[in-house]
Amino acid sequence: MALVRRPFRAAVKVSVVAAAATGLLAPGAVVDRYGDTAAASSPTAAVPPPIAGWQHERLASGADLYQGRISGRPGTDHWTVTVRANGAHLSGEQDAEALAQRLRGAGFGARAERVEWPRGSDRSGLVGVRVRVGEFDARTEADAQRQALAAAGFDAVSEWTGADGVPGTGVAQVKVAIVDPKRYHGAMKGMYGTGVAGREKVSDMAVRDGALLGINAGFFVMEGKDGVPGASAGIAAYDGELQSAATDGRIAAVLRGNGLRPEFKKLSTELRVRAGGASATVDGINRVPGLIRNCGGVGGDSPTERPQHDVTCTDPDEIVEFTDELGARTPAGDGVEAVLDAAGRVQEVRPRGGAVPQGGSVLAGIGEGASWLRTHVKQGSGAQVRQRILDERGRELKLGSRDGIVNGGPELVRDGKVAVNYAADGIERTGDRSFAYTWGIKRNPRMFLGVDRQGRMFLVAADGRQPGSSDGFGLGEGAELMKSLGAVRAMALDGGGSVAMAVKGKVINAPSDGTERAVGDALLLTR
């Protein structure tokens, strides 16, 4: 059978639904969520055309919130059943054809659909081919077909085509906060809650800090099998102090001073400890030695030192630094720890697992790292850790006492052009066609951060995984959206179930988990 050629290109070619279609106020009305509807007044500078007709709320002078919906053609989305091969959503052309023939031989009407790399990304051409059966109005009908396929020995999942990212389909409920640093007299800062370890809801962090607005920020460790739950899975710094090492070369937002003019940089870190006349590499900060979430580490990590999103790389020979901001005991396990005071003096050498002294730090070693600590770090002696943050040109980035960094990825817009690099950001995996498709190309809940030529900052939340209500964006679509808003630089923050935007401590979007997820850190707009 010749393959059905339905190229998959994630580009924003959708219509803006009028405010009345979603029960929004008429254009020009200004809503004080915590007071009365106010007379229309001029929003922050020029309103980007894509959101000019959306519900508008004045949060503060220089801070405006727009809420609306972006949708494709009515009636184009439906339920279907995707048949997987060895657990993968996409196959090569020959394998997809063979799977489709097997399905037909079993009495199922199968079709094959090509999926191509989105425009503006680092790749072009075919990603892979998906094989599907049926088109249904209701999920129950798709589930019945899925069960019939399972009974015949096929691995199948029910899917909503609105999440595919095909132009002219789908719907997204979107919140856009625009902050003008020339008019807004507050600040934006990264916050990790009560400790680097542990997770907390954006709304709770916003309430505790009295924030006007809060959003989820960087990627973080979800489960203990991958490291310290709640700790950043990528670079993170707060109040000028590095609290997590870089996922080598991934994009990050650097917040200088009041944080209202974020800088977007691809960063790496160099960490070394010197003690007893010798020096060694420090592999990470505030993570379980031997576990590198999202990979992109140093010193022989397996299977790679390149970024690999949602993969935990391993290394049996490491030294990891723990700071007094950890907020928990260091992880127990094989190896050794050196406990340092604020002056870098070694207080004790102990088995792994214990408290971090206030103002001090702990160096934990496993394998060859533990051997190095035992040999060179002695009680009463000194040990100094040197940290360097480098940009993509190898220039050192120094942090002031008010500066911070939050991780994310991938980069979406550079110099006003769509610039999504799936490979460099670890979203494209060697030998795995499906991850970049399901995580990056398909529509999902997203959080974006960007700036325009006037220096205005955009914080954009899109709900997703809610068929018929909100599908979200593919990364390419998100990049096109940010570009259409006027962004000259933009990046993605953590997405999926983490997406949360809170105004004065109240979540205003619809998290895809059904309730707000506790996250690793947040960006808070304070007054």
C-alpha positions as CSV (number, residue, x, y, z in Angstrom):
1,M,0.0,0.0,0.0
2,A,1.3,3.4,-0.8
3,L,1.7,5.5,2.3
4,V,-0.9,8.2,2.9
5,R,1.2,11.4,2.7
6,R,-0.1,13.7,5.3
7,P,2.9,15.9,6.2
8,F,3.0,16.9,9.8
9,R,4.3,20.4,10.2
10,A,3.9,22.2,13.5
11,A,3.2,25.8,12.5
12,V,0.7,28.3,14.0
13,K,-1.8,28.7,11.1
14,V,-4.9,29.0,13.2
15,S,-7.7,31.5,13.7
16,V,-8.3,33.5,16.8
17,V,-11.7,32.8,18.2
18,A,-13.7,36.0,19.1
19,A,-14.0,36.8,22.8
20,A,-17.7,36.0,22.8
21,A,-17.0,32.4,21.7
22,T,-15.3,31.7,25.1
23,G,-17.4,34.0,27.2
24,L,-14.7,36.6,27.4
25,L,-15.3,40.3,27.8
26,A,-15.4,42.6,24.8
27,P,-12.1,43.9,23.6
28,G,-11.0,47.0,25.5
29,A,-12.6,46.1,28.8
30,V,-10.1,45.9,31.7
31,V,-10.9,43.5,34.5
32,D,-9.5,44.0,38.0
33,R,-9.8,40.3,39.2
34,Y,-9.8,41.5,42.8
35,G,-12.2,44.5,42.3
36,D,-14.6,45.8,39.8
37,T,-14.5,46.0,36.1
38,A,-12.7,49.2,35.3
39,A,-13.1,51.7,32.5
40,A,-10.9,50.8,29.5
41,S,-7.5,52.2,29.8
42,S,-4.3,51.8,27.7
43,P,-2.5,48.5,28.2
44,T,1.2,48.2,28.4
45,A,2.5,49.8,25.2
46,A,1.2,48.3,21.9
47,V,-0.9,45.1,22.2
48,P,0.5,42.4,19.9
49,P,-2.0,41.7,17.1
50,P,-2.6,38.0,17.9
51,I,-4.0,38.9,21.3
52,A,-5.5,42.3,20.7
53,G,-9.1,41.0,21.1
54,W,-8.5,38.9,24.2
55,Q,-9.8,39.5,27.7
56,H,-7.4,42.0,29.3
57,E,-6.7,42.4,33.0
58,R,-4.5,45.2,34.4
59,L,-2.4,43.5,37.1
60,A,-0.3,46.6,37.9
61,S,1.2,49.5,36.1
62,G,3.4,47.9,33.4
63,A,2.0,44.4,33.9
64,D,-1.0,43.2,31.8
65,L,-2.6,39.8,31.5
66,Y,-4.4,38.6,28.3
67,Q,-6.5,35.4,28.1
68,G,-8.0,33.9,25.0
69,R,-8.2,30.9,22.8
70,I,-6.5,29.9,19.6
71,S,-8.2,27.3,17.5
72,G,-8.3,25.6,14.1
73,R,-11.3,24.8,11.9
74,P,-14.3,23.4,13.8
75,G,-15.1,19.7,13.3
76,T,-11.6,18.7,12.2
77,D,-10.5,16.8,15.3
78,H,-11.6,13.3,16.3
79,W,-10.5,10.2,18.2
80,T,-8.4,7.5,16.5
81,V,-6.3,4.6,17.5
82,T,-2.5,4.6,17.0
83,V,-0.9,1.2,16.7
84,R,2.6,1.0,18.1
85,A,5.5,-1.1,17.1
86,N,7.7,-2.2,20.0
87,G,6.1,0.5,22.1
88,A,7.1,3.3,19.6
89,H,4.5,5.7,18.1
90,L,6.6,6.2,14.9
91,S,8.4,3.7,12.7
92,G,10.4,3.9,9.5
93,E,8.5,3.8,6.2
94,Q,9.1,0.1,5.5
95,D,8.3,-1.0,9.1
96,A,5.2,1.1,9.1
97,E,4.1,-0.4,5.8
98,A,4.6,-3.9,7.2
99,L,2.6,-3.1,10.3
100,A,-0.2,-1.7,8.2
101,Q,-0.3,-4.8,6.0
102,R,-0.4,-7.0,9.2
103,L,-3.4,-4.9,10.4
104,R,-5.2,-5.3,7.1
105,G,-4.6,-9.0,7.1
106,A,-6.2,-9.1,10.5
107,G,-9.3,-7.3,9.2
108,F,-8.5,-3.7,10.4
109,G,-8.6,-0.7,8.1
110,A,-5.2,0.8,8.7
111,R,-3.7,4.0,7.4
112,A,-0.1,5.3,7.5
113,E,0.6,9.0,8.1
114,R,4.0,10.7,7.6
115,V,5.3,13.0,10.3
116,E,7.9,15.6,9.2
117,W,10.1,17.9,11.2
118,P,8.5,21.3,11.8
119,R,9.7,24.4,9.8
120,G,12.2,26.4,11.7
121,S,13.8,23.5,13.5
122,D,17.3,22.2,13.0
123,R,16.1,19.2,11.0
124,S,14.0,18.7,7.9
125,G,12.3,15.8,6.2
126,L,10.7,12.7,7.7
127,V,10.7,12.0,11.4
128,G,8.8,8.8,11.0
129,V,5.4,7.2,10.1
130,R,2.5,6.5,12.4
131,V,0.0,3.8,11.8
132,R,-3.6,4.4,12.7
133,V,-7.0,2.7,12.6
134,G,-10.4,4.4,12.5
135,E,-11.9,7.9,13.1
136,F,-14.4,8.2,16.0
137,D,-16.5,10.9,17.5
138,A,-16.2,9.6,21.1
139,R,-13.3,8.2,23.1
140,T,-15.5,5.2,24.1
141,E,-15.7,4.2,20.4
142,A,-11.9,4.5,20.0
143,D,-11.4,2.5,23.2
144,A,-13.6,-0.3,21.9
145,Q,-11.5,-0.4,18.7
146,R,-8.3,-0.4,20.8
147,Q,-9.6,-3.3,22.8
148,A,-10.3,-5.2,19.7
149,L,-6.8,-4.5,18.4
150,A,-5.3,-5.7,21.7
151,A,-7.3,-8.9,21.5
152,A,-5.8,-9.5,18.1
153,G,-2.3,-9.0,19.5
154,F,-1.6,-5.4,18.6
155,D,-0.2,-2.7,20.9
156,A,-2.6,0.3,20.5
157,V,-3.5,3.6,22.2
158,S,-6.5,5.8,21.8
159,E,-5.5,9.3,20.7
160,W,-7.1,12.7,20.1
161,T,-6.0,14.1,16.7
162,G,-6.3,17.7,18.0
163,A,-3.0,17.0,19.8
164,D,-1.2,16.0,16.5
165,G,-0.2,19.6,15.6
166,V,-1.6,19.5,12.1
167,P,-2.2,23.1,11.0
168,G,-5.8,24.1,11.1
169,T,-6.7,21.7,13.9
170,G,-6.8,21.7,17.7
171,V,-7.4,24.4,20.2
172,A,-5.4,26.0,23.0
173,Q,-6.5,28.1,26.0
174,V,-3.7,30.6,26.5
175,K,-2.6,33.2,29.1
176,V,-0.1,35.9,28.1
177,A,1.4,38.2,30.8
178,I,3.3,41.2,29.4
179,V,5.6,43.0,31.7
180,D,7.2,46.3,30.7
181,P,10.4,46.9,32.7
182,K,10.2,50.6,32.0
183,R,6.8,50.9,33.8
184,Y,6.7,48.0,36.2
185,H,8.4,48.9,39.4
186,G,8.7,45.5,41.0
187,A,11.0,42.5,40.2
188,M,11.0,39.0,38.9
189,K,13.0,36.3,40.7
190,G,13.5,32.6,40.7
191,M,12.5,30.8,43.9
192,Y,12.9,27.2,44.9
193,G,10.5,27.2,47.9
194,T,11.7,26.2,51.4
195,G,14.7,24.2,50.1
196,V,16.5,23.0,46.9
197,A,15.3,19.5,47.8
198,G,11.6,19.0,47.9
199,R,8.7,20.3,45.7
200,E,6.2,23.0,46.3
201,K,3.2,24.5,44.4
202,V,3.7,27.7,42.5
203,S,0.6,29.1,44.2
204,D,2.0,28.4,47.6
205,M,5.4,30.0,46.8
206,A,3.5,33.0,45.4
207,V,1.4,33.4,48.5
208,R,4.4,33.2,50.8
209,D,6.3,35.8,48.8
210,G,3.3,38.1,48.3
211,A,3.9,37.8,44.5
212,L,1.6,39.4,42.0
213,L,2.1,36.6,39.5
214,G,3.9,33.3,39.5
215,I,4.7,30.6,36.9
216,N,6.5,27.3,37.1
217,A,10.1,27.5,36.0
218,G,12.8,24.9,35.2
219,F,13.0,21.1,34.8
220,F,13.4,19.2,38.1
221,V,13.8,15.7,39.4
222,M,10.4,14.1,39.9
223,E,11.3,10.8,41.5
224,G,13.9,9.4,43.9
225,K,15.1,6.9,41.4
226,D,16.4,9.8,39.3
227,G,18.1,11.9,42.0
228,V,17.0,14.3,44.7
229,P,13.3,15.0,44.2
230,G,12.6,18.7,43.6
231,A,16.2,19.5,42.8
232,S,16.8,21.2,39.4
233,A,17.5,19.0,36.4
234,G,19.7,21.6,34.8
235,I,21.4,24.8,35.8
236,A,19.9,26.8,38.6
237,A,21.1,29.8,40.7
238,Y,19.3,32.0,43.2
239,D,20.5,35.1,44.9
240,G,23.8,34.8,43.1
241,E,24.5,31.3,44.4
242,L,24.8,28.3,42.0
243,Q,22.5,25.5,43.3
244,S,22.6,23.1,40.3
245,A,25.1,22.5,37.5
246,A,24.3,23.0,33.8
247,T,22.9,20.4,31.4
248,D,25.8,21.2,29.1
249,G,24.8,23.7,26.4
250,R,21.0,23.9,27.1
251,I,19.3,27.3,27.1
252,A,18.7,29.1,30.3
253,A,17.3,32.4,31.5
254,V,19.7,34.6,33.4
255,L,17.9,37.1,35.7
256,R,20.1,40.2,36.5
257,G,19.2,42.5,39.3
258,N,15.4,43.0,39.3
259,G,15.1,40.2,36.8
260,L,12.8,42.1,34.4
261,R,15.2,41.8,31.5
262,P,16.0,38.1,31.2
263,E,19.0,37.1,29.1
264,F,18.8,33.9,27.2
265,K,22.1,31.9,27.1
266,K,23.3,28.4,26.4
267,L,25.4,27.6,29.5
268,S,27.9,25.1,30.8
269,T,29.6,24.8,34.2
270,E,33.1,24.0,35.2
271,L,33.5,22.9,38.8
272,R,36.8,21.8,40.6
273,V,37.9,21.1,44.1
274,R,41.5,21.7,45.3
275,A,42.8,20.0,48.5
276,G,46.0,18.6,49.7
277,G,48.0,20.0,46.7
278,A,45.7,18.2,44.2
279,S,42.6,19.0,42.3
280,A,39.6,17.1,40.9
281,T,36.5,17.6,38.9
282,V,33.3,18.3,40.8
283,D,30.6,16.6,38.7
284,G,27.5,18.3,40.0
285,I,25.7,20.3,42.8
286,N,22.8,19.1,45.0
287,R,22.2,15.8,43.2
288,V,22.7,12.1,44.0
289,P,26.2,11.1,43.0
290,G,26.1,8.9,40.0
291,L,22.7,10.1,38.7
292,I,22.6,12.9,36.1
293,R,19.0,13.8,35.2
294,N,18.7,15.0,31.6
295,C,22.3,14.0,31.2
296,G,24.7,16.7,29.8
297,G,27.3,16.2,32.5
298,V,31.0,15.7,32.6
299,G,33.6,13.0,33.3
300,G,32.5,9.9,31.4
301,D,28.8,9.7,32.0
302,S,26.9,6.9,30.4
303,P,25.4,6.6,27.9
304,T,26.4,10.1,26.9
305,E,27.6,13.5,28.1
306,R,25.2,15.2,25.6
307,P,21.9,16.5,26.9
308,Q,19.1,13.9,26.7
309,H,15.8,15.1,28.0
310,D,14.0,12.9,30.5
311,V,16.9,10.4,30.6
312,T,19.0,9.8,33.7
313,C,22.6,9.2,32.8
314,T,25.0,7.4,35.2
315,D,28.6,7.7,36.4
316,P,30.2,5.4,39.0
317,D,33.0,7.8,39.8
318,E,31.9,11.2,40.9
319,I,32.3,14.1,43.4
320,V,29.1,16.1,44.0
321,E,28.9,19.3,46.1
322,F,25.9,19.9,48.5
323,T,25.1,23.4,49.6
324,D,23.4,24.6,52.8
325,E,20.4,25.5,50.7
326,L,19.7,21.8,50.1
327,G,17.0,21.8,52.8
328,A,17.5,18.1,53.6
329,R,20.1,15.5,54.6
330,T,22.5,14.5,51.9
331,P,21.6,11.2,50.2
332,A,23.0,8.1,51.9
333,G,24.8,5.4,50.0
334,D,28.2,3.9,49.2
335,G,31.2,6.3,49.3
336,V,32.3,9.1,51.6
337,E,31.6,12.7,52.4
338,A,33.8,15.6,53.5
339,V,32.0,18.2,55.6
340,L,33.3,21.8,55.2
341,D,32.6,24.9,57.2
342,A,32.0,28.4,55.7
343,A,35.8,28.9,55.4
344,G,36.4,25.7,53.6
345,R,37.9,23.9,56.6
346,V,37.2,20.2,56.8
347,Q,35.2,19.4,59.9
348,E,34.9,15.7,59.4
349,V,35.1,12.9,56.8
350,R,32.1,10.6,57.2
351,P,30.0,8.0,55.4
352,R,27.5,9.4,53.0
353,G,24.3,10.8,54.4
354,G,24.0,13.6,56.9
355,A,23.3,17.3,57.6
356,V,24.9,20.2,55.7
357,P,26.3,22.7,58.2
358,Q,24.8,26.2,58.0
359,G,27.1,28.4,55.8
360,G,29.1,25.3,54.9
361,S,29.0,22.5,52.3
362,V,29.5,18.8,51.8
363,L,31.5,17.0,49.2
364,A,30.2,13.5,48.5
365,G,32.3,11.0,46.5
366,I,31.6,7.6,45.0
367,G,34.0,5.2,43.2
368,E,37.2,7.1,42.2
369,G,35.7,10.3,43.6
370,A,35.5,8.7,47.0
371,S,39.1,7.5,46.7
372,W,40.2,11.0,45.8
373,L,38.5,12.5,48.8
374,R,39.9,9.9,51.2
375,T,43.4,10.6,49.9
376,H,43.4,14.4,49.7
377,V,40.8,15.7,52.1
378,K,41.7,15.4,55.7
379,Q,40.0,16.6,58.9
380,G,41.3,20.1,59.8
381,S,42.7,20.8,56.3
382,G,41.3,23.1,53.7
383,A,39.3,22.3,50.5
384,Q,38.2,25.0,48.1
385,V,35.6,24.5,45.3
386,R,35.9,26.8,42.2
387,Q,32.8,27.4,40.1
388,R,32.7,28.8,36.6
389,I,29.6,29.4,34.5
390,L,30.4,29.7,30.8
391,D,28.3,30.8,27.8
392,E,28.3,29.2,24.4
393,R,31.4,31.2,23.4
394,G,33.3,30.1,26.4
395,R,33.0,33.5,28.2
396,E,32.6,33.4,31.9
397,L,29.3,34.6,33.3
398,K,29.6,36.1,36.8
399,L,26.6,36.5,39.1
400,G,25.9,39.3,41.4
401,S,24.2,38.8,44.8
402,R,20.8,39.5,43.3
403,D,21.2,37.5,40.1
404,G,19.6,34.1,39.3
405,I,19.3,31.5,36.6
406,V,16.5,29.1,35.7
407,N,16.8,26.2,33.3
408,G,14.5,25.1,30.5
409,G,14.6,24.3,26.9
410,P,14.6,24.3,24.0
411,E,15.3,27.7,22.7
412,L,12.4,28.8,20.6
413,V,13.3,32.2,19.0
414,R,16.7,33.8,18.3
415,D,17.1,37.2,16.6
416,G,13.4,37.2,15.9
417,K,13.4,33.9,14.0
418,V,12.1,30.5,14.9
419,A,15.1,28.5,16.1
420,V,14.3,25.1,17.7
421,N,17.2,22.7,17.9
422,Y,15.9,19.3,18.8
423,A,19.2,17.6,18.6
424,A,21.4,20.0,20.6
425,D,18.7,20.3,23.3
426,G,18.5,16.5,23.8
427,I,15.0,16.1,22.6
428,E,15.9,14.1,19.5
429,R,17.3,10.8,20.7
430,T,19.5,8.6,18.6
431,G,17.6,5.5,17.5
432,D,14.3,6.8,18.9
433,R,12.0,8.4,16.4
434,S,9.1,8.7,18.9
435,F,10.4,10.9,21.8
436,A,10.9,14.1,19.8
437,Y,7.5,13.5,18.2
438,T,5.5,12.8,21.4
439,W,7.3,15.3,23.7
440,G,8.2,18.1,21.2
441,I,6.3,18.0,18.0
442,K,2.9,17.0,19.4
443,R,0.8,19.5,21.3
444,N,1.3,19.5,25.1
445,P,0.8,22.0,27.9
446,R,3.6,24.6,27.7
447,M,5.1,27.5,29.5
448,F,7.2,30.0,27.5
449,L,9.3,33.0,28.4
450,G,10.4,35.6,25.9
451,V,11.3,39.3,25.3
452,D,10.6,41.7,22.4
453,R,12.8,44.5,20.9
454,Q,11.3,47.0,23.4
455,G,12.5,44.9,26.3
456,R,9.0,43.8,27.3
457,M,8.8,40.3,28.8
458,F,6.3,37.7,27.8
459,L,5.2,34.9,30.2
460,V,2.9,32.5,28.2
461,A,1.0,29.5,29.6
462,A,-0.9,27.1,27.3
463,D,-3.1,24.4,28.8
464,G,-3.1,21.0,27.1
465,R,-4.0,17.3,27.2
466,Q,-7.7,18.2,27.5
467,P,-9.4,17.0,24.3
468,G,-12.0,19.4,23.0
469,S,-11.0,22.1,25.5
470,S,-7.3,22.7,25.1
471,D,-4.6,20.7,23.3
472,G,-1.6,23.0,23.9
473,F,1.2,23.6,21.5
474,G,4.0,21.8,19.7
475,L,7.4,23.4,20.2
476,G,7.4,24.7,16.7
477,E,3.9,26.1,17.1
478,G,5.0,27.7,20.4
479,A,8.0,29.3,18.7
480,E,5.7,30.7,16.0
481,L,3.4,32.1,18.6
482,M,6.2,33.8,20.5
483,K,7.5,35.2,17.2
484,S,4.0,36.5,16.4
485,L,3.8,38.3,19.7
486,G,7.0,40.1,18.8
487,A,9.6,38.1,20.7
488,V,13.1,38.3,19.5
489,R,14.3,35.8,22.1
490,A,12.3,33.0,23.7
491,M,12.6,29.7,25.3
492,A,10.4,26.9,26.8
493,L,10.3,26.3,30.5
494,D,9.1,23.1,32.1
495,G,5.8,22.0,30.6
496,G,3.3,19.2,30.8
497,G,1.6,18.8,34.2
498,S,3.9,21.4,35.7
499,V,2.3,24.3,33.8
500,A,0.8,26.7,36.3
501,M,0.2,30.4,36.3
502,A,-1.0,32.0,39.5
503,V,-2.3,35.6,40.1
504,K,-2.1,36.7,43.7
505,G,-1.8,33.1,44.7
506,K,-4.7,31.8,42.7
507,V,-4.1,29.4,39.8
508,I,-5.8,30.8,36.7
509,N,-5.1,28.0,34.2
510,A,-6.3,24.4,34.1
511,P,-3.3,22.1,35.0
512,S,-3.4,18.9,32.9
513,D,-3.0,16.7,36.0
514,G,-6.4,17.9,37.2
515,T,-4.8,19.7,40.1
516,E,-1.8,21.9,40.6
517,R,1.5,20.0,40.6
518,A,4.2,20.7,43.2
519,V,7.4,21.8,41.2
520,G,11.0,22.4,41.8
521,D,11.1,26.2,41.3
522,A,9.1,29.1,40.1
523,L,9.4,32.6,38.6
524,L,7.7,35.1,40.8
525,L,6.7,38.7,39.8
526,T,6.9,40.7,43.0
527,R,6.0,44.2,43.9
